[in-house]
Amino acid sequence: MSTSSITSSSKIQMDYMKLLVTQLQNQNPLEPLDNNDMASQLAQFSQLAQLETMNSSFAKVLENAKLNYATSLKSYATSLIGKKVSFVGETESGFKEIINAIVEKIYHDVDGSIVLSAGNYTLGLENVISVKN
């Protein structure tokens, strides 16, 4: 993303410079181009390049934050192995109640979410209400 945005910005600036040089070469000497307009356009292109660089930097920061979050979740889930967790589950009779079970293993579901195996139940990490040693 960063390389393409920088390339895009550079290409736009080069195209603008070519256009500006062509305008200067072909301008009417009695009606020259306005310096203020040229300076304003150059400043806008500079701002565009800076914004694209910032966008690329923010994308990298966001990617690192997501990676750190996923690593933290996996680490937390791993720490639950062997501990008793409480969660809302459906009993054999079909009623929902708070169930306590010991986490035996963790794994990733097909959609990438973390799943805990506790007793005869499988539950998402987000379904854990409490943890006991």
DSSP file (Angstrom, degrees, kcal/mol; ACC not computed):
  #  RESIDUE AA STRUCTURE BP1 BP2  ACC     N-H-->O    O-->H-N    N-H-->O    O-->H-N    TCO  KAPPA ALPHA  PHI   PSI    X-CA   Y-CA   Z-CA
    1    1 A M     >        0   0    0      0, 0.0     4,-2.1     0, 0.0     5,-0.2   0.000 360.0 360.0 360.0 -45.0    0.0    0.0    0.0
    2    2 A S  H  >  +     0   0    0      1,-0.2     4,-2.4     2,-0.2     5,-0.2   0.894 360.0  49.9 -66.5 -41.2    2.7    2.5    0.9
    3    3 A T  H  > S+     0   0    0      1,-0.2     4,-2.6     2,-0.2    -1,-0.2   0.919 112.8  46.1 -65.2 -43.6    4.8    1.9   -2.2
    4    4 A S  H  > S+     0   0    0      2,-0.2     4,-2.6     1,-0.2    -1,-0.2   0.881 113.3  49.1 -68.2 -37.1    1.9    2.3   -4.5
    5    5 A S  H  X S+     0   0    0     -4,-2.1     4,-2.5     2,-0.2    -2,-0.2   0.895 113.4  46.3 -70.0 -38.2    0.6    5.5   -2.8
    6    6 A I  H  X S+     0   0    0     -4,-2.4     4,-2.8     2,-0.2    -2,-0.2   0.918 114.2  48.4 -67.5 -42.1    4.1    7.0   -2.9
    7    7 A T  H  X S+     0   0    0     -4,-2.6     4,-2.8    -5,-0.2    -2,-0.2   0.913 111.9  50.1 -61.4 -42.7    4.5    6.0   -6.5
    8    8 A S  H  X S+     0   0    0     -4,-2.6     4,-2.3     2,-0.2    -2,-0.2   0.926 112.5  46.4 -61.1 -46.2    1.1    7.5   -7.2
    9    9 A S  H  X S+     0   0    0     -4,-2.5     4,-2.3     2,-0.2    -2,-0.2   0.913 113.7  48.2 -63.7 -43.9    2.0   10.7   -5.5
   10   10 A S  H  X S+     0   0    0     -4,-2.8     4,-2.7     2,-0.2    -2,-0.2   0.903 111.5  50.3 -63.9 -41.9    5.3   11.0   -7.2
   11   11 A K  H  X S+     0   0    0     -4,-2.8     4,-2.6     2,-0.2    -1,-0.2   0.912 110.6  49.4 -64.0 -42.4    3.7   10.3  -10.6
   12   12 A I  H  X S+     0   0    0     -4,-2.3     4,-2.4     2,-0.2    -1,-0.2   0.914 112.1  48.5 -63.2 -42.3    1.1   13.0  -10.0
   13   13 A Q  H  X S+     0   0    0     -4,-2.3     4,-2.6     2,-0.2    -2,-0.2   0.915 112.2  48.3 -64.6 -42.4    3.8   15.5   -9.0
   14   14 A M  H  X S+     0   0    0     -4,-2.7     4,-2.4     2,-0.2    -2,-0.2   0.910 111.6  49.9 -64.8 -41.2    5.9   14.6  -12.1
   15   15 A D  H  X S+     0   0    0     -4,-2.6     4,-2.3     1,-0.2    -1,-0.2   0.906 111.6  49.3 -62.3 -41.0    2.9   15.0  -14.4
   16   16 A Y  H  X S+     0   0    0     -4,-2.4     4,-2.8     2,-0.2    -2,-0.2   0.919 110.1  50.5 -64.5 -42.8    2.1   18.3  -12.8
   17   17 A M  H  X S+     0   0    0     -4,-2.6     4,-2.6     2,-0.2    -2,-0.2   0.903 110.4  49.6 -63.3 -40.4    5.7   19.5  -13.2
   18   18 A K  H  X S+     0   0    0     -4,-2.4     4,-2.4     2,-0.2    -1,-0.2   0.925 112.6  47.8 -62.0 -44.2    5.6   18.5  -16.9
   19   19 A L  H  X S+     0   0    0     -4,-2.3     4,-2.5     2,-0.2    -2,-0.2   0.907 112.0  49.8 -62.4 -42.5    2.3   20.4  -17.4
   20   20 A L  H  X S+     0   0    0     -4,-2.8     4,-2.6     2,-0.2    -2,-0.2   0.915 110.8  48.5 -63.8 -44.6    3.7   23.4  -15.6
   21   21 A V  H  X S+     0   0    0     -4,-2.6     4,-2.4     2,-0.2    -1,-0.2   0.911 111.9  50.0 -62.2 -42.0    6.9   23.5  -17.7
   22   22 A T  H  X S+     0   0    0     -4,-2.4     4,-1.7     2,-0.2    -2,-0.2   0.908 111.1  49.2 -63.4 -41.7    4.8   23.1  -20.9
   23   23 A Q  H  < S+     0   0    0     -4,-2.5     4,-0.5     1,-0.2    -2,-0.2   0.922 111.6  48.6 -62.7 -43.2    2.6   26.0  -19.7
   24   24 A L  H >< S+     0   0    0     -4,-2.6     3,-0.6     1,-0.2    -2,-0.2   0.888 111.5  49.9 -65.1 -38.2    5.6   28.2  -19.0
   25   25 A Q  H 3< S+     0   0    0     -4,-2.4    -1,-0.2     1,-0.2    -2,-0.2   0.829 119.8  36.4 -68.2 -31.2    7.1   27.4  -22.4
   26   26 A N  T 3< S+     0   0    0     -4,-1.7    -1,-0.2    -5,-0.2    -2,-0.2   0.238  88.7 124.4-108.7  13.4    3.9   28.2  -24.2
   27   27 A Q    <   -     0   0    0     -3,-0.6    -3,-0.1    -4,-0.5     3,-0.0  -0.335  69.8-105.3 -75.3 157.1    2.6   31.1  -22.2
   28   28 A N    >   -     0   0    0      3,-0.5     3,-1.6     1,-0.1    -1,-0.1  -0.706  24.2-143.5 -77.3 120.7    1.7   34.5  -23.7
   29   29 A P  T 3  S+     0   0    0      0, 0.0    -1,-0.1     0, 0.0    -2,-0.0   0.765 101.1  55.0 -60.1 -23.6    4.6   36.9  -22.6
   30   30 A L  T 3  S+     0   0    0      1,-0.3    -2,-0.0    -3,-0.0    -3,-0.0   0.675 117.7  34.4 -83.2 -16.4    2.0   39.7  -22.2
   31   31 A E  S <  S-     0   0    0     -3,-1.6    -3,-0.5     3,-0.0    -1,-0.3  -0.632  83.8-173.4-135.1  75.3   -0.1   37.5  -19.8
   32   32 A P        -     0   0    0      0, 0.0    -8,-0.1     0, 0.0     3,-0.1  -0.220  35.7 -85.9 -69.7 160.7    2.3   35.4  -17.7
   33   33 A L        -     0   0    0      1,-0.1     2,-0.5   -10,-0.1     3,-0.0  -0.302  48.7-102.6 -62.9 149.1    1.0   32.7  -15.3
   34   34 A D     >  -     0   0    0      1,-0.2     4,-1.8    -3,-0.1     3,-0.2  -0.639  22.1-150.4 -77.7 122.7    0.1   33.8  -11.8
   35   35 A N  H  > S+     0   0    0     -2,-0.5     4,-2.6     1,-0.2     5,-0.2   0.849  95.6  57.5 -61.3 -36.2    2.9   32.9   -9.3
   36   36 A N  H  > S+     0   0    0      1,-0.2     4,-2.3     2,-0.2    -1,-0.2   0.904 105.8  49.3 -63.7 -40.7    0.4   32.6   -6.5
   37   37 A D  H  > S+     0   0    0      2,-0.2     4,-2.4    -3,-0.2    -1,-0.2   0.921 112.0  48.4 -63.9 -43.4   -1.6   30.0   -8.4
   38   38 A M  H  X S+     0   0    0     -4,-1.8     4,-2.4     1,-0.2    -2,-0.2   0.920 112.6  47.9 -63.5 -43.2    1.5   28.0   -9.1
   39   39 A A  H  X S+     0   0    0     -4,-2.6     4,-2.2     1,-0.2    -1,-0.2   0.890 111.5  51.1 -64.8 -39.3    2.7   28.2   -5.5
   40   40 A S  H  X S+     0   0    0     -4,-2.3     4,-2.0    -5,-0.2    -1,-0.2   0.913 110.7  48.0 -64.5 -43.1   -0.8   27.1   -4.2
   41   41 A Q  H  X S+     0   0    0     -4,-2.4     4,-2.1     2,-0.2    -2,-0.2   0.906 111.2  50.4 -65.2 -41.3   -0.8   24.1   -6.6
   42   42 A L  H  X S+     0   0    0     -4,-2.4     4,-2.0     1,-0.2    -1,-0.2   0.900 109.8  51.0 -62.9 -40.4    2.7   23.1   -5.5
   43   43 A A  H  X S+     0   0    0     -4,-2.2     4,-2.3     1,-0.2    -1,-0.2   0.891 108.4  52.3 -64.3 -39.0    1.6   23.3   -1.9
   44   44 A Q  H  X S+     0   0    0     -4,-2.0     4,-2.2     1,-0.2    -2,-0.2   0.893 109.6  48.5 -64.4 -40.1   -1.4   21.2   -2.5
   45   45 A F  H  X S+     0   0    0     -4,-2.1     4,-2.1     2,-0.2    -1,-0.2   0.868 110.1  51.9 -68.7 -34.9    0.7   18.5   -4.2
   46   46 A S  H  X S+     0   0    0     -4,-2.0     4,-2.2     2,-0.2    -2,-0.2   0.915 110.1  48.9 -64.9 -42.5    3.1   18.6   -1.2
   47   47 A Q  H  X S+     0   0    0     -4,-2.3     4,-2.7     1,-0.2    -2,-0.2   0.887 108.7  54.0 -63.6 -38.8    0.2   18.1    1.2
   48   48 A L  H  X S+     0   0    0     -4,-2.2     4,-2.3     2,-0.2    -1,-0.2   0.924 108.8  48.1 -60.9 -44.8   -1.1   15.2   -0.9
   49   49 A A  H  X S+     0   0    0     -4,-2.1     4,-2.0     1,-0.2    -2,-0.2   0.911 112.5  48.9 -62.8 -42.1    2.3   13.5   -0.7
   50   50 A Q  H  X S+     0   0    0     -4,-2.2     4,-2.5     2,-0.2    -2,-0.2   0.903 110.8  50.1 -64.9 -41.3    2.4   14.0    3.1
   51   51 A L  H  X S+     0   0    0     -4,-2.7     4,-2.6     1,-0.2    -2,-0.2   0.893 110.0  50.3 -65.2 -39.4   -1.1   12.7    3.5
   52   52 A E  H  X S+     0   0    0     -4,-2.3     4,-2.0     2,-0.2    -1,-0.2   0.882 111.2  49.2 -66.7 -36.6   -0.4    9.6    1.5
   53   53 A T  H  X S+     0   0    0     -4,-2.0     4,-2.2     2,-0.2    -2,-0.2   0.912 112.2  47.9 -66.7 -42.7    2.8    9.0    3.6
   54   54 A M  H  X S+     0   0    0     -4,-2.5     4,-2.8     2,-0.2     5,-0.2   0.903 109.9  53.1 -63.8 -40.9    0.8    9.4    6.8
   55   55 A N  H  X S+     0   0    0     -4,-2.6     4,-2.1     1,-0.2    -1,-0.2   0.911 109.6  48.4 -60.7 -42.8   -1.9    7.1    5.5
   56   56 A S  H  X S+     0   0    0     -4,-2.0     4,-1.8     2,-0.2    -1,-0.2   0.907 111.8  49.4 -63.8 -42.0    0.7    4.4    4.8
   57   57 A S  H  X S+     0   0    0     -4,-2.2     4,-2.2     1,-0.2    -2,-0.2   0.912 110.6  49.6 -64.7 -43.0    2.2    4.9    8.3
   58   58 A F  H  X S+     0   0    0     -4,-2.8     4,-2.7     1,-0.2    -1,-0.2   0.878 107.4  55.0 -64.1 -36.9   -1.2    4.6   10.0
   59   59 A A  H  X S+     0   0    0     -4,-2.1     4,-2.2    -5,-0.2    -1,-0.2   0.901 108.8  48.3 -63.0 -39.7   -1.9    1.4    8.0
   60   60 A K  H  X S+     0   0    0     -4,-1.8     4,-2.3     2,-0.2    -2,-0.2   0.911 111.6  49.4 -66.1 -42.2    1.3   -0.1    9.4
   61   61 A V  H  X S+     0   0    0     -4,-2.2     4,-2.4     1,-0.2    -2,-0.2   0.918 111.7  48.9 -62.6 -43.8    0.5    0.9   12.9
   62   62 A L  H  X S+     0   0    0     -4,-2.7     4,-2.4     2,-0.2    -1,-0.2   0.905 109.9  51.6 -63.1 -41.8   -3.0   -0.6   12.6
   63   63 A E  H  X S+     0   0    0     -4,-2.2     4,-2.0     1,-0.2    -1,-0.2   0.914 111.4  47.2 -61.7 -43.1   -1.6   -3.8   11.2
   64   64 A N  H  X S+     0   0    0     -4,-2.3     4,-2.6     2,-0.2    -2,-0.2   0.888 110.5  52.3 -65.6 -39.0    0.9   -4.1   14.1
   65   65 A A  H  X S+     0   0    0     -4,-2.4     4,-2.3     2,-0.2    -2,-0.2   0.909 109.6  49.1 -64.2 -41.3   -1.9   -3.4   16.7
   66   66 A K  H  X S+     0   0    0     -4,-2.4     4,-2.5     2,-0.2    -1,-0.2   0.909 111.7  49.3 -63.6 -41.3   -4.1   -6.1   15.2
   67   67 A L  H  X S+     0   0    0     -4,-2.0     4,-2.2     1,-0.2    -2,-0.2   0.920 111.8  48.0 -64.3 -44.1   -1.2   -8.6   15.3
   68   68 A N  H  X S+     0   0    0     -4,-2.6     4,-2.3     2,-0.2    -1,-0.2   0.890 111.6  50.9 -63.4 -39.4   -0.4   -7.7   18.9
   69   69 A Y  H  X S+     0   0    0     -4,-2.3     4,-2.4     2,-0.2    -2,-0.2   0.930 110.6  48.0 -64.4 -45.8   -4.1   -8.0   19.9
   70   70 A A  H  X S+     0   0    0     -4,-2.5     4,-2.2     1,-0.2    -2,-0.2   0.894 112.3  49.6 -62.6 -40.2   -4.4  -11.5   18.2
   71   71 A T  H  X S+     0   0    0     -4,-2.2     4,-2.3     2,-0.2    -1,-0.2   0.898 110.6  50.4 -65.0 -41.0   -1.2  -12.6   20.0
   72   72 A S  H  X S+     0   0    0     -4,-2.3     4,-2.6     2,-0.2    -2,-0.2   0.909 110.1  49.8 -64.2 -42.5   -2.5  -11.4   23.3
   73   73 A L  H  X S+     0   0    0     -4,-2.4     4,-2.8     2,-0.2    -2,-0.2   0.925 111.7  47.8 -62.3 -44.6   -5.8  -13.2   22.9
   74   74 A K  H  X S+     0   0    0     -4,-2.2     4,-2.4     1,-0.2    -1,-0.2   0.907 112.2  49.9 -63.9 -40.8   -4.1  -16.4   22.0
   75   75 A S  H  X S+     0   0    0     -4,-2.3     4,-1.7     2,-0.2    -1,-0.2   0.913 112.1  47.7 -63.2 -43.0   -1.7  -16.1   25.0
   76   76 A Y  H  X S+     0   0    0     -4,-2.6     4,-0.7     2,-0.2    -2,-0.2   0.931 111.5  50.0 -64.0 -45.2   -4.7  -15.4   27.3
   77   77 A A  H >< S+     0   0    0     -4,-2.8     3,-1.2     1,-0.2     4,-0.4   0.905 109.1  52.2 -60.9 -41.4   -6.6  -18.4   25.9
   78   78 A T  H >< S+     0   0    0     -4,-2.4     3,-1.3     1,-0.3    -1,-0.2   0.862 102.7  59.3 -62.3 -35.8   -3.6  -20.7   26.4
   79   79 A S  H 3< S+     0   0    0     -4,-1.7    -1,-0.3     1,-0.2    -2,-0.2   0.678  95.6  65.1 -68.1 -15.5   -3.3  -19.5   30.0
   80   80 A L  T X< S+     0   0    0     -3,-1.2     3,-2.5    -4,-0.7    23,-0.5   0.630  71.1 115.6 -82.2 -13.6   -6.9  -20.9   30.6
   81   81 A I  T <  S+     0   0    0     -3,-1.3    23,-0.2    -4,-0.4     3,-0.1  -0.377  85.6  14.8 -60.6 128.0   -5.9  -24.5   30.0
   82   82 A G  T 3  S+     0   0    0     21,-3.0     2,-0.3     1,-0.3    -1,-0.3   0.369 105.0 112.5  88.4  -3.7   -6.4  -26.4   33.2
   83   83 A K  S <  S-     0   0    0     -3,-2.5    20,-2.6    20,-0.1     2,-0.5  -0.727  71.5-113.9-103.0 154.0   -8.5  -23.7   34.8
   84   84 A K  E     -AB 102 132A   0     48,-2.0    48,-3.3    -2,-0.3     2,-0.3  -0.733  36.2-170.6 -86.0 125.5  -12.2  -23.8   35.7
   85   85 A V  E     -AB 101 131A   0     16,-3.1    16,-2.1    -2,-0.5     2,-0.4  -0.861  13.9-142.8-115.6 152.2  -14.3  -21.4   33.6
   86   86 A S  E     +AB 100 130A   0     44,-2.4    43,-3.6    -2,-0.3    44,-1.0  -0.918  30.6 153.4-111.8 140.6  -17.9  -20.3   34.0
   87   87 A F  E     -AB  99 128A   0     12,-2.0    12,-3.6    -2,-0.4     2,-0.6  -0.976  48.0 -96.8-157.3 161.3  -20.1  -19.7   31.0
   88   88 A V  E     +A   98   0A   0     39,-0.5     2,-0.3    -2,-0.3    10,-0.2  -0.770  55.9 158.6 -86.6 125.0  -23.7  -19.8   30.0
   89   89 A G  E     -A   97   0A   0      8,-2.7     8,-2.5    -2,-0.6     2,-0.5  -0.897  43.5-101.4-141.6 169.9  -24.5  -23.1   28.3
   90   90 A E  E     -A   96   0A   0     -2,-0.3     6,-0.2     6,-0.2     5,-0.0  -0.837  35.8-141.6 -98.1 127.3  -27.4  -25.4   27.5
   91   91 A T    >   -     0   0    0      4,-3.1     3,-1.9    -2,-0.5    -1,-0.0  -0.212  32.8 -95.9 -78.0 173.8  -27.8  -28.4   29.7
   92   92 A E  T 3  S+     0   0    0      1,-0.3    -1,-0.1     2,-0.1    -2,-0.0   0.797 126.6  56.9 -60.9 -28.3  -28.9  -31.8   28.6
   93   93 A S  T 3  S-     0   0    0      2,-0.1    -1,-0.3     1,-0.0     3,-0.1   0.487 121.3-108.0 -83.4  -2.0  -32.4  -31.0   29.5
   94   94 A G  S <  S+     0   0    0     -3,-1.9     2,-0.3     1,-0.3    -2,-0.1   0.478  75.9 129.7  93.7   2.3  -32.3  -27.9   27.2
   95   95 A F        -     0   0    0     -5,-0.0    -4,-3.1     1,-0.0     2,-0.5  -0.644  56.1-126.1 -91.5 148.7  -32.2  -25.2   29.9
   96   96 A K  E     +A   90   0A   0     -2,-0.3     2,-0.3    -6,-0.2    -6,-0.2  -0.798  45.3 143.8 -92.9 132.4  -29.7  -22.4   29.8
   97   97 A E  E     -A   89   0A   0     -8,-2.5    -8,-2.7    -2,-0.5     2,-0.4  -0.964  56.1 -77.8-155.7 169.6  -27.7  -22.0   33.0
   98   98 A I  E     -A   88   0A   0     -2,-0.3     2,-0.4   -10,-0.2   -10,-0.2  -0.631  49.6-164.8 -77.0 127.3  -24.2  -21.1   34.2
   99   99 A I  E     -A   87   0A   0    -12,-3.6   -12,-2.0    -2,-0.4     2,-0.5  -0.906  10.6-152.3-116.9 140.8  -21.9  -24.0   33.7
  100  100 A N  E     +A   86   0A   0     -2,-0.4     2,-0.3   -14,-0.2   -14,-0.2  -0.945  27.9 153.7-110.8 132.4  -18.5  -24.6   35.3
  101  101 A A  E     -A   85   0A   0    -16,-2.1   -16,-3.1    -2,-0.5     2,-0.4  -0.987  43.0-108.8-153.9 156.1  -15.9  -26.7   33.4
  102  102 A I  E     -A   84   0A   0     -2,-0.3    17,-0.9   -18,-0.3     2,-0.4  -0.757  35.6-119.2 -91.2 131.3  -12.2  -27.1   33.2
  103  103 A V  E     +C  118   0B   0    -20,-2.6   -21,-3.0   -23,-0.5    15,-0.3  -0.546  33.3 176.1 -71.1 124.8  -10.6  -26.0   29.9
  104  104 A E  E     -     0   0B   0     13,-3.5     2,-0.3    -2,-0.4    14,-0.2   0.773  60.4 -11.5-100.8 -34.9   -8.9  -28.9   28.3
  105  105 A K  E     -C  117   0B   0     12,-1.3    12,-2.8   -25,-0.0    -1,-0.4  -0.987  53.4-141.1-159.1 164.4   -7.7  -27.4   25.0
  106  106 A I  E     +C  116   0B   0     -2,-0.3     2,-0.3    10,-0.2    10,-0.2  -0.939  24.3 162.0-127.1 153.5   -7.9  -24.4   22.7
  107  107 A Y  E     -C  115   0B   0      8,-2.2     8,-3.4    -2,-0.3     2,-0.4  -0.969  38.7 -96.9-158.5 170.4   -8.0  -24.2   19.0
  108  108 A H  E     -C  114   0B   0     -2,-0.3     6,-0.2     6,-0.2     5,-0.1  -0.813  33.6-135.8 -97.4 135.1   -9.0  -21.9   16.1
  109  109 A D    >   -     0   0    0      4,-3.2     3,-2.1    -2,-0.4    -1,-0.0  -0.246  37.2 -92.4 -76.2 172.9  -12.4  -22.2   14.5
  110  110 A V  T 3  S+     0   0    0      1,-0.3    -1,-0.1     2,-0.1    -2,-0.0   0.790 128.9  52.6 -60.9 -27.9  -12.7  -22.1   10.7
  111  111 A D  T 3  S-     0   0    0      2,-0.1    -1,-0.3     1,-0.0    -3,-0.0   0.403 122.7-105.7 -88.7   3.8  -13.3  -18.4   10.9
  112  112 A G  S <  S+     0   0    0     -3,-2.1    -2,-0.1     1,-0.3     2,-0.1   0.375  75.1 136.4  92.4  -4.7  -10.1  -17.8   12.9
  113  113 A S        -     0   0    0     -5,-0.1    -4,-3.2     1,-0.1     2,-0.4  -0.434  60.7-106.1 -76.7 153.8  -11.8  -17.2   16.3
  114  114 A I  E     -C  108   0B   0     -6,-0.2    11,-1.5    -2,-0.1     2,-0.4  -0.643  36.5-166.7 -82.7 132.0  -10.4  -18.9   19.4
  115  115 A V  E     -CD 107 124B   0     -8,-3.4    -8,-2.2    -2,-0.4     2,-0.4  -0.955   7.2-149.5-122.4 138.1  -12.5  -21.8   20.7
  116  116 A L  E     -CD 106 123B   0      7,-3.4     7,-2.1    -2,-0.4     2,-0.6  -0.841   4.6-148.7-105.0 142.5  -12.2  -23.5   24.1
  117  117 A S  E     +CD 105 122B   0    -12,-2.8   -13,-3.5    -2,-0.4   -12,-1.3  -0.955  26.3 167.7-109.2 114.9  -12.9  -27.1   24.8
  118  118 A A  E >   -CD 103 121B   0      3,-2.6     3,-2.1    -2,-0.6   -15,-0.2  -0.947  59.8 -50.1-133.5 110.6  -14.2  -27.4   28.4
  119  119 A G  T 3  S-     0   0    0    -17,-0.9   -18,-0.1    -2,-0.4   -15,-0.1  -0.460 121.3 -22.2  63.4-130.5  -15.8  -30.7   29.5
  120  120 A N  T 3  S+     0   0    0     -2,-0.2     2,-0.3    -3,-0.1    -1,-0.3   0.225 124.6  89.6 -92.6  13.5  -18.5  -31.6   26.9
  121  121 A Y  E <   -D  118   0B   0     -3,-2.1    -3,-2.6   -32,-0.0     2,-0.4  -0.818  56.2-159.6-116.5 149.2  -18.7  -28.0   25.8
  122  122 A T  E     +D  117   0B   0     -2,-0.3     2,-0.3    -5,-0.2    -5,-0.2  -0.991  25.5 167.6-120.3 136.9  -17.1  -25.9   23.2
  123  123 A L  E     -D  116   0B   0     -7,-2.1    -7,-3.4    -2,-0.4     2,-0.1  -0.985  35.4-105.4-148.0 154.7  -17.3  -22.2   23.6
  124  124 A G  E >   -D  115   0B   0     -2,-0.3     3,-1.9    -9,-0.2     4,-0.3  -0.464  33.5-116.0 -77.0 153.0  -15.8  -19.0   22.3
  125  125 A L  G >  S+     0   0    0    -11,-1.5     3,-1.3     1,-0.3    -1,-0.1   0.843 116.3  61.0 -57.1 -34.1  -13.3  -17.1   24.4
  126  126 A E  G 3  S+     0   0    0    -12,-0.2    -1,-0.3     1,-0.2    -2,-0.0   0.639  94.6  64.0 -70.1 -13.0  -15.8  -14.2   24.5
  127  127 A N  G <  S+     0   0    0     -3,-1.9   -39,-0.5   -40,-0.0     2,-0.3   0.528  73.2 112.2 -88.2  -6.5  -18.4  -16.5   26.3
  128  128 A V  E <   -B   87   0A   0     -3,-1.3   -41,-0.2    -4,-0.3     3,-0.1  -0.533  40.6-179.5 -70.9 126.2  -16.2  -16.9   29.4
  129  129 A I  E     -     0   0A   0    -43,-3.6     2,-0.3     1,-0.3   -42,-0.2   0.854  64.5  -5.4 -91.9 -44.6  -17.9  -15.2   32.4
  130  130 A S  E     -B   86   0A   0    -44,-1.0   -44,-2.4     2,-0.0     2,-0.4  -0.973  57.7-142.8-149.8 162.2  -15.3  -16.0   35.0
  131  131 A V  E     -B   85   0A   0     -2,-0.3     2,-0.4   -46,-0.2   -46,-0.2  -0.992  14.4-175.4-130.8 135.2  -12.1  -18.0   35.6
  132  132 A K  E      B   84   0A   0    -48,-3.3   -48,-2.0    -2,-0.4    -2,-0.0  -0.963 360.0 360.0-127.6 147.6  -11.0  -19.9   38.7
  133  133 A N              0   0    0     -2,-0.4   -48,-0.1   -50,-0.2    -1,-0.0   0.487 360.0 360.0 -69.2 360.0   -7.7  -21.7   39.4
